[in-house]
Amino acid sequence: MSYTGTVENGVVKLPPEVNLPEGAKVRVETLEPKAEPAQVPYFARRRYVNRRVKELIESGRLGRGGTDSTIAIAEDRGDRV
């Protein structure tokens, strides 16, 4: 047997004509598709040439990076968040 119901206040509500015996084992599955995890943006998945390059970039000794326009755009976007 298979019945379709809805969840209301944390309780599964079945149609009134469904009569299950007390203590019956049931299986509950959601019908909506599972939400896919959000993809990590391409630039957030950065890979470095080697460990030393990574350390150098992350140390900040190379400056902030980017051109003046990319810095201005990044700051503008930061103001909107």
Secondary structure in CASP SS format (residue, H / E / C, confidence):
PFRMAT SS
TARGET T0000
AUTHOR 0000-0000-0000
METHOD secondary structure of the structure
MODEL  1
M C 1.00
S C 1.00
Y C 1.00
T C 1.00
G C 1.00
T E 1.00
V E 1.00
E E 1.00
N C 1.00
G C 1.00
V E 1.00
V E 1.00
K E 1.00
L C 1.00
P C 1.00
P C 1.00
E C 1.00
V C 1.00
N C 1.00
L C 1.00
P C 1.00
E C 1.00
G C 1.00
A C 1.00
K C 1.00
V C 1.00
R C 1.00
V C 1.00
E C 1.00
T C 1.00
L C 1.00
E C 1.00
P C 1.00
K C 1.00
A C 1.00
E C 1.00
P C 1.00
A C 1.00
Q C 1.00
V C 1.00
P C 1.00
Y H 1.00
F H 1.00
A H 1.00
R H 1.00
R C 1.00
R C 1.00
Y C 1.00
V C 1.00
N C 1.00
R H 1.00
R H 1.00
V H 1.00
K H 1.00
E H 1.00
L H 1.00
I H 1.00
E H 1.00
S H 1.00
G C 1.00
R C 1.00
L C 1.00
G C 1.00
R C 1.00
G C 1.00
G C 1.00
T C 1.00
D H 1.00
S H 1.00
T H 1.00
I H 1.00
A H 1.00
I H 1.00
A H 1.00
E H 1.00
D H 1.00
R H 1.00
G H 1.00
D H 1.00
R H 1.00
V C 1.00
END
